[in-house]
Amino acid sequence: MSITAKELAKMLQLSEAAVSMALNNKAGVSTATRQRVLKTAREQGYDFSRIQEPKEPQIEKGTVSFVIFKKHGAVVTDTPFFNQLTEGIDLACRQARYSLNINYLYADDSLPRQLSSLSYCNGMILLATEMTMEDFKPFEKLGIPLVVLDTYFRDLEFDCVLINNFQGAYQATDFLIHKTKSQPGYLRSSYPIGNFQERTDGFYKAIRENGLSPSKSQVLSLSPSMEGACEDMLELLKSGEELSRCYFADNDLIAAGAMKAIKEMGYVIPRDVSIIGFDNMPLCTYIEPALSTVHVPKQYMGQMAVSRLIQIIESPDHCPVKIEIGTKVINRKSV
């Protein structure tokens, strides 16, 4: 029977840690001690197959820059949505052996200088939630592989990865109509965001396909944050605005803020008013009642963006594609 490392330590009157470092060729013991341990181990029949060969360090292939474009403040980076998106990007980069840097760009006169500082990277993922078509012009001159995340324009010559916003809004509105048997209202973002326009189109498509008149749907414009939406909704209700039986909201923050205001005014959800949001953020299960919403696979969305970017980096001959990630309705207690 072969000797163990513990028995070797006792025989040589060394610590188990010292014997382990010597056997595994690690720093921490002298050359003389290492030679003594190895010589005795061979003589006593130590099974060297127990020692794992050191893994070759993985060499990184390059660097990916995740760029967050900030324009009017609608992109809030300390939210679970952003965190899960970033987790997906980080995981996919590590799996592909690319290092990840996160950078913020601001829509002001210094943008060309900001962009020049990113010329080191092999490819870029651009969170373009707040961007218009005009905002992309400086990026067209970069000459590096780029994938646009969370928005799409027909004339854009970059690859795009985004949620199927039209589908999600259609599903949510159709669900509301069938559950409440009534005409849905619309809690719309007061900030102009391309994704929300697609949700608007999905909302009205469901209205029309259910035989309802789009002109009869009440539209309330609210700030796309929980605090802002609550304040806006309170102001509307105190001014005498009558509530619809149910509402689709552009995102969960608007829905949650509106719910808070509605409850403060004495209404009961969903008995008096039903609400469904969009994004499936963790807050949906914390508020009372739990918010029905549209699930967005945020981490998967980030992973898909990296996967497409790596394809472009490693196979430069490509044609731009648009990748839309599917959604589904999550029914909780607010409908």
Protein Blocks (a to p, Z undefined) as FASTA:
>chain_A
ZZdfklmmmmnopafklmmmmmnopahiafklmmmmmmmmmmnopafklpccdddddddf
bdcddddddfkopacckbfklmmmmmmmmmmmmmnopacddddddddfklmmmmmmmmmp
mbdcddfklpcfklmmmmmmnopacddehiacfklcbdcddddfklmmmmmmmmmmmmno
pacdddddfbdcfklmmmmmmmmmmmmmnopafklpccddddfbfklmmmmmmmmmmnop
acdfbdcdfblklmmmmmmmmmmnopacfklpccddehjaaklmmpccddddddddfklm
mmmmmmmmmmmmmmmbacdddddddddddddfkZZ
